[in-house]
Amino acid sequence: MKIKAYFVPLLVLLAYVASIHSVSFFISSVDGVKNKAIAYVIEFLVMLFVTVLAIGLIGWGKKRYPRFFENQTSACPLMSAEQSLAYLKTKAVLEVTKEDYTNILRQQQGMTFKFVKVDGRFIHTLCDGRLLHKLGLTPEAVVGKELRDFYPEDMAKKKETYYQRAWDGEEDVVYEGCSNDVVYLATLRPVIKNGEVVEVISSCVDITMLKKTMQALNESEERFRQIAEHIEEVFWIVDPATKKFLYLSPAYERVWGFSREEFFRDPAQMFKVIHPEDRERIIRAQDDMQTGYFDHEYRIIRTDGTVRWIKDRGYPVYVDGVLHRIVGIAEDITNLRLNEELLIKSEKLAVLGELAAGIAHEIRNPLTSLRGFVQLMQKQQGRENRIYTDIMLSEINRINAIVGEFLVLAKPTVASFVSKDIHGILQQIVLLLEPDCLLHNITVKHALETEGMLVMCEENSLKQVFINIMKNAIDSMPQGGEIRIESREWEDGVLQITISDNGCGISEERLRYIGEPFYTTKEKGTGLGLMVSYKIIQNHQGRIEIKSEVGKGTAVAIFLPLQRVQVFA
């Protein structure tokens, strides 16, 4: 039987206390002073007896059970003094460690909690950390409680599904929680002993700032996406290391005529549609993209055959001094190019008009004198020299006609526009040029749907335009052919007149320069006819469009406003 060293003295002390209480009770029951005095004497004797008895019992116990009264300084009768001292030190260290652990747990930025399942309820056995206080809770409010005790019912029920998964043994159950405007990420991990889950421990971290940062980033990305997907230009991002496109905005489909899915399936398609004259230059520029800068203009040929001008610019994006991305914008500048060409052409016309105004008058004066003298010589010379004077007079008339065309380029005088039936004007032109067409074996067909359609025009100028265009059509068919004249209301308030032929046609490259001063496709042309026609139609608030294909013919479309009364200078 193992009896600790302090067991016997404890028994003696208890007996001593019991005897005192018994005697005190006896004295309190005695009446009278004399009797109380006797009682106190008896109390003293009893206490003395008990003391002697205790000493005797301790002495007897040392003789009878000597090993239980040895090493009285030991913490345990079965330990030596050294062992007991080591035990006490270890116990003290454990107490300090436990206190440190509690402080660390309380001071951590996040939160740690544990729970067990008792009678179908998840009871928290530990919960502490700074995050706990951010959530508006305390360890006392959580430990020993289930979720419903400190969370609303719907929130508690949602969290219990994660608790149950962890209690069923699922490793690393992760969920997000939010309380008191604080967002946290919790990871549940079951503690398994002997194949059974005995508790679940969880660590939580505050992700409020991360969430706000992610939200700001998402909002920024959304704004970027809205801008990139709604701008007219094509926005692109390239990885400079692999030269692969990471992003291409929807405008690519409108400009290039291909879907983005098609492009990412075959990125080389972008280079296939580049104009052959520009392709090699752009491929070389792509190879040099490591510098991060890219600024080139080139042409692409769309699936419908149209040619578009593209201005492509790329800029480097550096991260920690290293080239990370290349971002760029590809812009369709076809209209800009056309406007530049029109501006140049307009400037040429303006300069030419100023020159024409001065030169024409200077030339016409001597021409008048020459014409008069030649006509006089015709009358005086004999028949044998008349052939020479006829040639001279013919060439003077030709020079005078050219000068007349020059004068059209100058600022015209105030012209009176009157309402005219375009059907009647076209009929007159057909009758006028019919002999010339028959001479060249050319038939004229017309489909005029505009009878009764009126346009505000200067009749003679408009006739000059139609004559110029039809003469060009006749000249393009030296072996004969067909000219077709059509008119219709193109859209509300706009008349379209188309004069087409099946002559030799004009190449796309030469078609670009049609209408420029002194540019002509005819051997004896002056290059002023179409330029004057452009000017006349412009003064009528209209426009001219020319389409042509080599070997198939040319179609000239003239657009004029219907019944528009106005005086132009």
C-alpha positions, 0 to 999 in steps of 0.5 A: 500500500502506497501512502504519501508522507503527508498522509499521517500528519493530515489524519492527526490534524483532522483528529485534532480539529475534530476534537476541538470542535467537539469540546467547544460544542460541549462547553457551549451546552454547559450552563453556569460560570463554574461549570464553564470553567470545568469545561475549559479545563476538560478542553485543555486536557483533551487537546493535550491528550490528542497532541500526545496521541498524534506524536505517538502515532507518528513514532509508531508509524516510523517504526512500522512503515519506515520507507514511507517516512523517508525522503520527506523533502521529495515531491513523491515517496517513490522519487528521489530528491533529484528526480523530484527537483527535475519534475518540478522544473519540468512542470514549471517550464511546461506552465511557462510554455503553456502561457507563452502558447496562449499569448502567441495564440492571442497575439497572432494576426489571424485566428485559430479555433478547434471544435468537436462534435457532441450529440450532433452539435459542433462545440468550439473548444478553443478560439483566439487571435486578433482576427477574432476581436476584429470579428467582434467576438471574444474567446469567452463568446465562442469557447463552449458554444456552437455556431448558432450561439454567436452567428445568425441562423442562416450563416451558422447553417452555411458554415456547418456544411464546411464543419461537417465535411471536415468532421467526415475526414475531408482534408483542407476544407477551405471557405470564406467568411465575412462578419463585422465588415471583415473578410477572412479565409478559413482552412479546416483540418481534421485531427485523426486518432486511431482512424477516427476524427477526434477534433477539427482545427482551423486557421484563419487569415484576414483577407479584407485588404486582399479582397478590396485590392482584388475588387479594385483590380477587377473594376480596373480590368472591367473598365479596361475591357469596356474601353478596349472592346468599344474603341474603334481602334484594334487594341493588342497585347504581345508577349515579347519573349514568344511574340505571341498575341495575348489579347486582341480587341473585338475591333479586329473583326471589323477592320480585318474581316476575320473573327478573333477565334480564327486569328488565335487558331492561325496567328499567321493569318494576320500576315497573310492578308498584308499587301504583298508590297508591305508584307516583308517589311512588316515581318521584319519589323515584327522580328525586331519587336524586342526593342518594344517600339513598333510604328508602321503603316501598311495595307491589308487586303480583306476577304471582300477584296477591299484594300485598307490602310493600317497604322500600327503602333506598339509600346513597351511595358517594363516590370522591374526594368525588364521588358514584360509586354508590348501593347499597341493600337492598330488604326484603320487610316484608309479614310485619312489617307483618302482625305490626304489625297483629296486635300493634295488634289484640292491644293493642286486644283486651287493652284492650277485655278489661280494659274489658269485665271492668269494664263488663260487671259494671257494666251487668249489675247494673242490667239484671237489675233492669230485666229484673225490673221489666219482667217485673213490668209485663208481668203487671200491664199490660193487653193494650194495653200488652203490646206495649211491654213486649215491645219493652223486654224484647227490647232488654234481652235484646239488651243482655245478649247484647252484654254477654255477648260483652264478657265473652268478651273478658276473661280467661276462667275456667279452661275444661275442654277435652274430646275431641269429634267435630267431625263431630257438632258441625257436624251440630248447628249445621246442624240449629240454623240450618236453619230460618233458612236455609230462611226466607232461601231458602238451601241448606246442603251439606256434605262432611265427611271428618272423621267420627271425627276428635276435637278437644280443645275447649270445645264451647259456645265452638266452637259459638258460632264456627260460629254466628257465621260461618254467621249472617254467611254468611246475612246476606250472601245476602238473596236466597238462595244456598248455604252449603257446609261442608267438613272435612278433615285439612289436614296431619298433626295439623291439621284444616281446616273451611271455611264458604263462601258465594256472597254479596256478598263483602267488598272487599280493603280492608275485609277487612283490618279484619275481626276488629277491635273494633266493625268490621262490614260489617252495618248492625246489627252490633256488630263483636264477633262475629268478634272473639270468634270469633278469640279463641275459636279462638286459645284452642284453639291454632288460627287463622282465615283469610278469603278473599273476592271482591266479588260471588262470596262469602266462604270462612272456613277454621278450622284446629284441632289434632286430639286435643290434651289441654290446659287453657287459662286 
